[in-house]
């Protein structure tokens, strides 16, 4: 078990990393569409590279192959709006499959140990999320909506971490991620959901539909986090990478947002 000093040091690294990444992420949201798509695309490509590593594609050449496949799909989706729309629905369908795997774990473990399945799944999931960023950004007030969605997920992550550390007793999914608790879920809902519902109320947009949307998106974000934990458990990996001090890899930071983005893009386009 790590000592008190090691835990404190890790928390400091996490805090410094967050303080460095936050202005970059917010600034990218408000860049012009080609630049924002490119920056988010670079982060997504790193996520694909790490996802392939989780799937036990160990050589850099193999992992770059999946990353290049994502880049080709992203380029095509940026050029063709119909392909972006297809990516959103494909991503939603794959997340339904992934959630079924989470709910039935560990019975489905042999399926998620197959690297030929898991790595392409990651390419399409990340491609769908990136396509959703482009789609949301193209909507009226798209940059504001994109930031709203990120605040929901970031707030949920922070609230879950703080509440789980302080009050966590009842495990959410012990077979997949023993550290996640129902108390953390409530803390995430309070911080992330509360901040976003409050923001909608201040801007005069809030109604019961948006309350429901906020809660649904919050619930969906939990499955993104659990999916990465499932893959780590299936393949015996602790972190997706080591690029971000105190956090692990890029995928460890974007996992919760991956299922939220395509769902939010479809909802926003229909309201």
N, C-alpha and C positions, 0 to 999 in steps of 0.2 A: 504493500500500500504506500502511496506517496506521502511524504511528510508534509507538515503544515507549511514549511517554507516553499516546497515544490509547488504546492497547490496555489499559494499566494503568487508565486512567480508566473504560473500559468495564467492566472486571472489577469495579472498585469499585461502579459503578452496579448491576451484576448482583447483587453480594453484598448491597447495601443493600436492593434490591427483594425478594430472597429472604427476608431477615430480617424484612421488613415483612409479606410475604404469608404466611409459614409459620404464625405464630400465628393469623392470621385463618382460614386454611384448616382448621387443626386444631380451632379453636374452633367453626367452622361444622359440622364433622362431628358434634360432640356437642350441638348445639342440638336442641331438640324438633323432630320431623318437619316440621310446617308451616313453621317458620322456616328450618330447614336447606334444605328444598326451595326456598324462596323465594330465599335467598342464592345457592345453586348455580344456580338458574334465572336470576338476574340475570347471573351470569358466563357462563352458556350463551348467553343472549340477546346479550351482547356478542360472543361467539364467532360466532354466526350473522351478526351485522351485519358483522363483519370478513370472514367467509367470502364473503358476497355481494360485498364489495369485491374480494376476490381473483378472483372470477368476472367482474370488470369491469362490475358494476352500480355506476356511479360516483355517481349522485345519491343524496343522503340519503333522499329519498322512496322510491326503489326499494329501498334497503337496509333501510329501516324496514318496508317491506311484507313482506319475508321474515322479519324479526324478529318482527313481529306474528303471522305464520303460525305461527312456533315457539311463541309465547306461547299461542295458541289450542290447539295440540296438547298443550302441557304441561299446561294447565288441565284439558283433557279426560282426559289420562292420569292426573293426580292423582286425579280423581274416580272413574275406572273401572279396576279392577285388570286386567281382561281386555285393555283397550287398552294398558296398560303392558306386559303380556306380549307382545302383538303387536308393540309397538315394539321390544322386545329382539330378537326373531327377525328383524324387518325390518332392523334395524341390522346384525345378523350377516350377513344376505344381502348387504347393500350393501357391507360390508367385504370379503366374498369377491370381489365385483365390483371393488372398489378395488384389492385386492391383485393381482388379475389384471392390472389396468392398470399397476401398479407393475412387475410382473415383465416385461411386454411393452413397456414404454416404450423408445424413443419411437414405436414403431409405432402406439400408440393415441393419440398426441398430438392429432390432429384431434377425437377424441371429447371429450377433456378441455378443449378450447378453446371448447366450446359453452357459453355462459353459461346458456342455458336448461336445460341438464342439470346443470351444476355447482352452481348456487345452490340449487335444490330438493334436490339430493343432500346439501348441507351442512345444510339445515334438518332433514332426516330423521335424518342421522347424529348431530347434536347432540341432537335430541329423544330418540333412542334412548339416548344416553349419560346424559342427564338422567333419563330413566325408570328407567335402571339404578341411579342413585343412590338414587332413592326406593325401588326394590325391595330393594336391599341393606340400606338403613337399616331396612326393615320386618322383616328377618330377625332371629332371636335373635342377640344380640350384634352387631347390624348395624353400629353405630357403630364398634366395634373392627375389624370386617372391612373396613369402608370405609377406615379409616385404614391398615390393613395393605396394602390395594391401592394407596393413594396413596404409601405408603412404597416399595413396589416400583417404581412409575413414577418417583417423584422420585429414588430412589437410582440407578435405571438411567440417568436423564438426567445426574445429577451424575457418576456413575462414567464414563459414556461421554465426557463433556466433558473430565474430567481426564485419563483414559487416552489419549483421542484427541489432546489437546494435547501430551502428553508422549511418547507412543510411536507415534502414528498413522503408518502407512506404507502399508498395503494398503487401498485404497478399497473401501467397501462397495457403493455404487451411484453410480459416477462420472457417469453420464448424468443422474442426478436431483439428487444432492447430493454434490459432490466433497469436502466437508469431513468426511463421515462415513466412519469406517474400521472394519475388523474388530477392530483393537486397542481401539477405543472400545466396540464391542459386548461384548468380553470384560470390559472394565472395568465396564461397566454391569451385566453379569450378576454380576460379583463383588460389587459394592456393593449393588445393589438386590436381587438374588436371594439373596445371602448374608445380608443383614439380615432379609429376610422368612422365610427358612428357619430362621435362628437364632431369630427370634421365635416361630415355630411350635414349635420344639424346646423352648424355655423353658416354653411354656404346655402342653406335653404333647400337642399336636395333631398333630405331625409324623408322617407316614408317607410311603411312596413315592408314593402318589397325590398328596399335596400337593406333593411335590418336583416331580412332573411338571406339576402345575397351575401352579406358580410359574414354571417354565421356559417353558411355553407362553404364559402371560400376558406374560412378559418379551419373548418373540419377537414377540407381537402388538403390543406397544407400539412396536416399531421401525417397523412399517408405518404407524402413526399419524403419526409424525414424517416418514417418507418421503412420505406422501400430501400433507401440506402443502407439502413441498418440490417435489413434482411440480406442484401447482397454481401455485406461485410461478413455476416455470420455464415452465409452459404460458402464463402470462399476463404474464410479465416483471415480477414484483413481488418486492421484496427482503424486506419484512416485512409481516405482516398488519395492523399498526397501530403506534402509537407511545405507547400508554397507559402501558406499563411500562418505565421507564428501564433500558437495557442489555439488554432482552429483546425489545422490539418490542411486539406486541399481545397481547391475551388469548389469541387462538388459538395464538400461538407458545408459550404456556405449557400449554395444555390439549390440544394435538394428540396427544401420545402416549397420553393417557388415554382418548381417544374410542373406539378399538376395544376397549380392555381392559374397559371398564365393562359393556357388554352381555354379553360373553363370561363375565365373572366373575359377573354376576348369575345367569345361567343355570346355571353350574357350582355356585354356592353353594346354589341352590335344589334341586339334585339330589343333593347329598352328605349 
